[in-house]
Amino acid sequence: MESKRKNILTILLIIVIVVVVGVIGFLGFELINGKVKESASQTITDEFDKQIPTITEEEFNEGMQEQEQNTTQSPNQPSGEEGSSGQTGKYTGYRNYNQSYYTTGVNIDGYWVVGTIRIPASGIRYSIFSQPSKKALERGIGMIYTSNGINQPGNTVLAGHNYKNSLFFSKNKYLVEGNPIYIKDATGVEVKYIVTSKFTTNDTDTSFYQRDTGGKREITLSTCTDRGSRTGERLIVLAREE
């Protein structure tokens, strides 16, 4: 009887050890995997910022006016020279002020990057990809709808994963009214948005996509709730330009 009891305890001990090792291994894998995703994400975002330096809307408008003046004064000047339609003034080397070009974004490592998102309250900064593919959403945020383009009048919907950690939109549940969100588009202009509200809905609800913004710029952040992978529930955060 004593021997049988010892055998049972030994088996139980082995089971506990296997479970503990399995949990530690899983957590270790998740941690390493998360670090890999974070590193890859930041590399892409850093490259985008390198190619498209951040400027103010005033600087962008001044550059557009300068280009128009230079084009009018020297319509036949060869493209690529300072003051031409290719490059202009102090922005020589990294700006061409072709609006249609900048709305398309930049190709970085095979991803089409159309901007970046920064949320100080969550401590995140990621690239925004034009297509929310599975691969892209493991490297940043996907644009799933836009009325007229990022940072243009109307609404733009951005989707990101909730890994229940610090990655991507995992901390969106902690955002509150008044929190700032910064969206930089492919012109280099960064616009400040303020969170106005948040709510939960299901994964088939798109009623908030096409909404009347009164000519203002708005963004919508969409992610799973903590139980959303099972229920299809989504957490939606609405923000409006300051």
ZIPE-V220141 format. One line per field, one symbol per residue. ss: DSSP state (H for helix, E for strand, C for the rest). psi: psi as a letter, one per 20 degrees, with the letter a starting at -180 (. if undefined). burial: I if it has 9 or more other C-alpha atoms within 8 Angstrom, else O. Layout:
ss->???
psi->???
burial->???
This chain:
ss->CHHHHHHHHHHHHHHHHHHHHHHHHHHHHHHHHHHHHHHHHHHHHHHHHHHCCCECHHHHHHHHHHHHHHHHHCCCCCCCCECCCCECHHHCCCCCCCHHHHHHCEEECCEEEEEEEEECCCCEEEEEECCCCCCHHHCCEEEEEECCCCCCCEEEEEECCECCCCCECCCHHHCCCCCEEEEEECCCEEEEEEEEEEEEEECCCCCCCCCCCCCCEEEEEEEECCCHHHHCEEEEEEEEEC
psi->ggggghgghgghgggggggggggggghggggggghgggghghggghhghghnqprrhggghghghgggghhghmhjppqiqpiaigqpcijphjqikoghghihapookipopiaqppnhhikqorqpqhplrgggijibqqoiqpgjqpkqpaqpppqqqojkcjqckhjhiiqrpipqppppajiippppqpphrqrqariiojhifnqojkjrpqqppprqrhjhhhijpqppppqqq.
burial->OOOOOOOOOOOOOOOOOOOOOOOOOOOOOOOOOIOOIIOIIIOIIOIIIOOIOIIIOOOIOOIIOIIOOIIOOOOOOOOOIIIIIIIIIOIIOOIIIOOOOIIOIIOIOOOIIIIIIIIOOIOIIIIIIIIIOOOIIOIIIIIIIIIOOIIOIIIIIIIIIIIOOIIIIIIIOOIIOOIIIIIIIIIIIIIIIIIIIIOIIOOOOOOOIOOOIOOIIIIIIIIIIOIIIOOIIIIIIIIIIO
